[in-house]
Amino acid sequence: MPASLCLIIATFLWGSSYIALKHAINVYDPVLVIFLRMLTTLLISLCLWRYIIRFEFKQGDWKYLIGMSLAEPCFYYLFEGHALEYTSASQAGVIVSCLPIIVAILAFLILKEYISKAIVVGFTLCIGGSILLTLLSPSTEQAPNPLLGNFLELMAMVCAAFYTVSVKHLVTRYSPLTLIAIQGFSGSLFFAPFLFFIELPSENQHDLSALLSILYLGSCVTLGGYGMYNYAISKVSVLTAAAYSNLIPIFALILSAILLGEVLTLWQWVSIAVVFAGVIVSQRHQELKVDVDDDNLSADTNSLNSVPEAKESKG
C-alpha cells in the first residue's frame, strides 16, 4: 500500500479518536478508558503473535524501545486523556497542528536533521496560534477549562513527536505490529496501578456506546492507525510523515461538527488560521542531514539524505 494512503487512513482514524475518546470519558474515568484501550490492543496483538515475533534486536535498541513506550502510549495518553476533560475535541485536534514543528526540532536534536529558518518561523506561528486559540476559547460545556486542556494536549504532542523519531530509528528492524504489541503491553502495565486510585463503575453503570468507543479506540485507532503510520514511516522521512498530521484537525473538526454539534467562534477560526499558516510556512523546509564526525560536528550542505519525493512532501 502506498505510504501516502497509509498516512491518510491513519490521520482519519486519529481524527476520529478525539470524538470517540471524548464520548468514552464522559462516562468512564480517563484512566479506565486508556487502560481498557491498551488492554484491547494487547489482546488483539496476542492473536497475531506469529507476526509480532518477527524482529531483529540490536544492542542499544532497549533505550529507544523504552523511550518510545513511555512517550506513547504512557505519557501521551495520560496527557491527552485528561486534556479532553477540560477542552473540546475540535480544539484538541487543532493543537495537533504543532506536531510537525515539534518533530522537526526533535529530528534535529536526535537524528541530526537540518532545521531551516522556515521551521523556526512556522514553529513560532503554530505556538502563537495555539496560545491565541487557548486565550480566546470560551468556557463551555464541552471545554470547561480550555487553558489547562490545551496545555495538556500540547504536552501530548511533545510525546507524540518523540515517539515518531524513535519509531523512525526502530522500524527498519521491527515490524509495525511488533511495535504496536510493545505499546499495548507497556500501556496496560503502566496504567494498571492507576485503577487502584479511581472508583470503578458497578455492573449497572456501564454504557454500551461508551464501551464500543473504547473497543474502537483499541482496535481501529491504535492497531489500525499506528500500524498504518509505522509502516508508512519506514518508507518516508519523519518530517514527511509528520506533515500528514495536518489532516488530523481537519478530520476532527468535520467529525466534531457532524457528531458532537460543536460550533467554533470567529476568533477561534482566526486562531486556527494562524496555526495553519505556521504549518504551511514550515513545509517550505528542505530536509538535510547533519553529518556527525568523531572529531567535530559539521553540516555538509552538499549532501541530501532521505529527501522525500516532491509529490510526497506536498502531501
C-alpha positions as CSV (number, residue, x, y, z in Angstrom):
1,M,0.0,0.0,0.0
2,P,1.4,3.5,-0.9
3,A,2.8,5.3,2.1
4,S,0.6,8.4,1.4
5,L,-2.6,6.3,1.5
6,C,-1.5,4.7,4.8
7,L,-0.9,8.2,6.3
8,I,-4.3,9.5,5.1
9,I,-6.0,6.5,6.7
10,A,-4.0,6.9,9.9
11,T,-4.8,10.6,10.3
12,F,-8.5,10.0,9.6
13,L,-8.6,7.3,12.4
14,W,-6.7,9.6,14.8
15,G,-9.0,12.5,13.9
16,S,-12.0,10.3,14.8
17,S,-10.3,9.2,18.0
18,Y,-11.0,12.6,19.6
19,I,-14.7,12.1,19.3
20,A,-14.6,8.5,20.5
21,L,-12.4,9.4,23.4
22,K,-14.5,12.4,24.3
23,H,-17.6,10.2,24.4
24,A,-15.9,7.5,26.5
25,I,-14.5,9.8,29.2
26,N,-17.9,11.4,29.6
27,V,-19.0,8.0,31.0
28,Y,-15.8,6.5,32.5
29,D,-12.7,7.8,34.2
30,P,-9.9,8.6,31.7
31,V,-7.5,6.2,33.3
32,L,-10.0,3.3,33.0
33,V,-10.7,4.3,29.3
34,I,-7.0,4.3,28.5
35,F,-6.3,1.0,30.3
36,L,-9.1,-0.8,28.6
37,R,-8.0,0.7,25.3
38,M,-4.4,-0.6,25.7
39,L,-5.7,-4.0,27.0
40,T,-7.8,-4.3,23.9
41,T,-4.7,-3.6,21.7
42,L,-2.6,-6.1,23.7
43,L,-5.3,-8.9,23.4
44,I,-5.6,-8.4,19.7
45,S,-1.8,-8.4,19.3
46,L,-1.6,-11.7,21.1
47,C,-3.8,-13.2,18.4
48,L,-1.3,-12.1,15.9
49,W,1.7,-13.5,17.8
50,R,3.5,-15.1,14.8
51,Y,3.7,-11.7,13.2
52,I,4.8,-10.0,16.4
53,I,7.9,-12.1,17.0
54,R,9.4,-11.0,13.6
55,F,12.1,-8.6,14.7
56,E,15.9,-8.2,14.8
57,F,17.1,-6.9,18.2
58,K,20.2,-4.8,18.1
59,Q,22.3,-3.7,21.0
60,G,21.1,-0.3,22.3
61,D,17.6,-0.7,21.0
62,W,16.2,-1.1,24.5
63,K,16.8,2.6,25.1
64,Y,14.6,3.6,22.1
65,L,12.0,0.9,22.9
66,I,11.6,2.1,26.5
67,G,11.6,5.8,25.4
68,M,9.0,5.0,22.7
69,S,6.8,3.2,25.1
70,L,7.0,5.9,27.8
71,A,6.3,8.6,25.3
72,E,3.4,6.9,23.6
73,P,1.2,5.4,24.9
74,C,2.1,6.0,28.6
75,F,2.6,9.8,29.0
76,Y,0.8,10.7,25.7
77,Y,-2.4,9.1,26.7
78,L,-2.1,10.4,30.3
79,F,-1.9,13.9,29.0
80,E,-4.4,13.5,26.2
81,G,-7.0,11.6,28.3
82,H,-7.1,14.4,30.9
83,A,-6.9,17.2,28.2
84,L,-10.2,16.2,26.8
85,E,-11.8,16.6,30.3
86,Y,-11.1,20.3,30.0
87,T,-11.1,21.2,26.3
88,S,-13.3,20.3,23.3
89,A,-12.4,17.7,20.8
90,S,-12.1,20.2,18.0
91,Q,-9.7,22.5,19.9
92,A,-7.6,19.4,20.9
93,G,-7.5,18.5,17.2
94,V,-6.1,21.9,16.3
95,I,-3.3,21.7,18.8
96,V,-2.1,18.6,16.8
97,S,-1.1,21.1,14.1
98,C,2.1,21.8,16.1
99,L,3.2,18.2,15.8
100,P,5.3,18.6,12.6
101,I,7.2,21.5,14.0
102,I,8.0,19.7,17.2
103,V,9.0,16.6,15.2
104,A,11.4,18.8,13.2
105,I,13.1,20.0,16.3
106,L,13.5,16.6,17.8
107,A,14.7,15.2,14.5
108,F,17.4,17.8,14.5
109,L,18.4,17.0,18.1
110,I,18.2,13.2,17.8
111,L,18.5,12.3,14.1
112,K,20.7,15.3,13.3
113,E,18.5,16.5,10.5
114,Y,18.9,20.1,9.3
115,I,16.4,22.6,10.6
116,S,15.7,25.7,8.4
117,K,14.5,29.2,9.1
118,A,11.1,28.2,7.7
119,I,10.8,25.6,10.5
120,V,11.6,28.3,13.1
121,V,9.1,30.7,11.7
122,G,6.5,28.0,11.3
123,F,7.1,26.9,14.9
124,T,6.6,30.4,16.2
125,L,3.4,30.9,14.3
126,C,2.0,27.5,15.4
127,I,2.7,28.1,19.1
128,G,1.4,31.7,18.8
129,G,-1.8,30.5,17.2
130,S,-2.2,27.7,19.8
131,I,-1.8,30.3,22.6
132,L,-4.3,32.6,20.9
133,L,-6.7,29.8,20.5
134,T,-6.4,29.0,24.2
135,L,-6.9,32.5,25.4
136,L,-9.8,33.3,23.1
137,S,-11.7,30.0,23.6
138,P,-14.7,30.5,25.8
139,S,-15.5,28.1,28.7
140,T,-18.4,25.9,27.5
141,E,-19.9,22.5,28.5
142,Q,-17.5,20.9,26.0
143,A,-14.5,22.9,27.2
144,P,-14.8,23.9,30.9
145,N,-11.1,24.9,31.2
146,P,-9.5,25.3,27.7
147,L,-6.3,26.8,29.1
148,L,-5.4,23.7,31.0
149,G,-6.9,21.3,28.5
150,N,-4.9,22.8,25.5
151,F,-1.7,22.8,27.5
152,L,-2.1,19.1,28.3
153,E,-2.8,18.4,24.7
154,L,0.4,20.3,23.7
155,M,2.4,18.1,26.1
156,A,0.9,15.1,24.5
157,M,2.2,16.4,21.1
158,V,5.7,16.6,22.5
159,C,5.4,12.9,23.5
160,A,4.0,12.0,20.0
161,A,6.9,13.8,18.4
162,F,9.4,11.8,20.4
163,Y,7.5,8.6,19.5
164,T,7.8,9.4,15.8
165,V,11.5,9.9,16.0
166,S,12.0,6.7,18.0
167,V,9.9,4.7,15.6
168,K,12.0,6.0,12.6
169,H,15.1,4.6,14.3
170,L,13.5,1.2,15.1
171,V,11.2,0.5,12.2
172,T,13.9,-0.9,9.9
173,R,14.3,-3.9,12.3
174,Y,10.9,-4.2,14.0
175,S,7.6,-4.8,12.2
176,P,4.8,-2.3,12.8
177,L,2.8,-5.0,14.6
178,T,5.8,-5.7,16.9
179,L,6.0,-2.0,17.9
180,I,2.2,-1.9,18.5
181,A,2.3,-5.0,20.7
182,I,5.0,-3.4,22.8
183,Q,2.8,-0.3,23.1
184,G,-0.1,-2.5,24.2
185,F,1.9,-4.3,26.8
186,S,3.7,-1.2,28.2
187,G,0.4,0.8,28.2
188,S,-1.5,-1.9,30.1
189,L,1.3,-2.3,32.6
190,F,1.7,1.5,33.1
191,F,-2.0,2.3,33.6
192,A,-3.0,-0.8,35.7
193,P,-1.8,0.7,39.0
194,F,-3.9,3.8,38.5
195,L,-7.0,1.7,38.7
196,F,-6.5,1.4,42.5
197,F,-6.9,5.2,42.8
198,I,-10.2,5.6,40.9
199,E,-13.7,4.5,41.5
200,L,-14.6,1.6,39.2
201,P,-18.1,1.5,37.8
202,S,-20.6,-1.0,39.1
203,E,-22.3,-3.5,36.8
204,N,-25.4,-1.3,36.3
205,Q,-23.3,1.8,35.5
206,H,-21.9,0.5,32.2
207,D,-22.8,2.2,28.9
208,L,-22.7,0.1,25.7
209,S,-21.9,3.0,23.3
210,A,-19.0,4.1,25.6
211,L,-17.7,0.5,25.7
212,L,-17.9,0.3,21.9
213,S,-16.0,3.6,21.7
214,I,-13.2,2.0,23.8
215,L,-13.2,-1.1,21.6
216,Y,-13.0,1.2,18.5
217,L,-10.0,3.1,20.1
218,G,-8.2,-0.1,21.0
219,S,-8.7,-1.9,17.7
220,C,-9.2,0.5,14.8
221,V,-7.4,3.6,16.1
222,T,-4.4,2.0,18.0
223,L,-3.9,-1.1,15.9
224,G,-5.1,0.2,12.6
225,G,-3.9,3.8,12.9
226,Y,-0.5,3.1,14.4
227,G,0.0,0.1,12.1
228,M,-0.5,2.3,9.0
229,Y,1.7,5.1,10.5
230,N,4.5,2.8,11.5
231,Y,4.5,1.1,8.1
232,A,4.5,4.5,6.3
233,I,7.3,6.0,8.4
234,S,9.5,3.1,7.2
235,K,9.1,4.4,3.7
236,V,9.3,8.2,4.1
237,S,11.1,10.7,6.3
238,V,9.8,11.7,9.7
239,L,9.1,15.2,8.5
240,T,7.0,13.9,5.5
241,A,5.1,11.6,7.8
242,A,4.6,14.3,10.4
243,A,3.3,16.7,7.7
244,Y,0.3,14.5,7.2
245,S,-0.8,15.2,10.8
246,N,-2.1,18.5,9.5
247,L,-5.1,16.4,8.3
248,I,-6.0,15.3,11.8
249,P,-7.5,18.6,12.9
250,I,-9.4,18.8,9.7
251,F,-11.0,15.4,10.2
252,A,-11.5,16.2,13.9
253,L,-13.3,19.5,13.1
254,I,-15.5,17.8,10.5
255,L,-16.4,14.9,12.7
256,S,-16.9,17.1,15.7
257,A,-19.4,19.3,13.8
258,I,-21.2,16.2,12.5
259,L,-21.3,14.0,15.5
260,L,-20.9,16.4,18.5
261,G,-22.6,19.5,17.1
262,E,-19.7,21.7,18.1
263,V,-19.7,25.3,16.8
264,L,-16.5,27.4,16.6
265,T,-16.4,31.2,17.1
266,L,-15.0,33.6,14.6
267,W,-11.9,34.3,16.8
268,Q,-11.3,30.5,17.1
269,W,-11.3,30.3,13.3
270,V,-8.7,33.2,13.2
271,S,-6.5,31.3,15.7
272,I,-6.8,28.1,13.6
273,A,-5.8,30.1,10.5
274,V,-2.7,31.3,12.3
275,V,-1.8,27.7,13.3
276,F,-2.2,26.5,9.7
277,A,-0.2,29.5,8.4
278,G,2.7,28.3,10.6
279,V,2.3,24.8,9.2
280,I,2.3,26.0,5.6
281,V,5.4,28.0,6.2
282,S,7.1,25.1,7.8
283,Q,6.5,23.0,4.7
284,R,9.0,25.1,2.8
285,H,11.6,23.3,4.8
286,Q,14.1,21.1,2.9
287,E,15.4,18.1,4.8
288,L,19.2,17.9,5.3
289,K,21.2,15.6,7.4
290,V,23.9,16.9,9.8
291,D,26.9,14.7,9.4
292,V,28.4,13.8,12.8
293,D,32.2,13.2,12.8
294,D,34.2,11.8,15.7
295,D,36.3,14.9,15.9
296,N,33.9,17.7,15.1
297,L,30.3,18.3,14.1
298,S,29.8,19.7,10.7
299,A,26.9,20.2,8.4
300,D,27.6,19.1,4.8
301,T,25.1,21.1,2.8
302,N,26.2,19.4,-0.4
303,S,24.7,16.1,0.6
304,L,21.0,15.5,0.9
305,N,19.9,12.4,2.7
306,S,16.4,10.9,2.8
307,V,14.8,13.7,0.9
308,P,11.2,12.8,0.2
309,E,9.9,13.0,-3.4
310,A,8.2,16.2,-4.3
311,K,4.8,14.6,-4.7
312,E,5.1,13.1,-1.2
313,S,6.4,16.1,0.6
314,K,3.4,18.1,-0.7
315,G,1.2,15.5,0.9
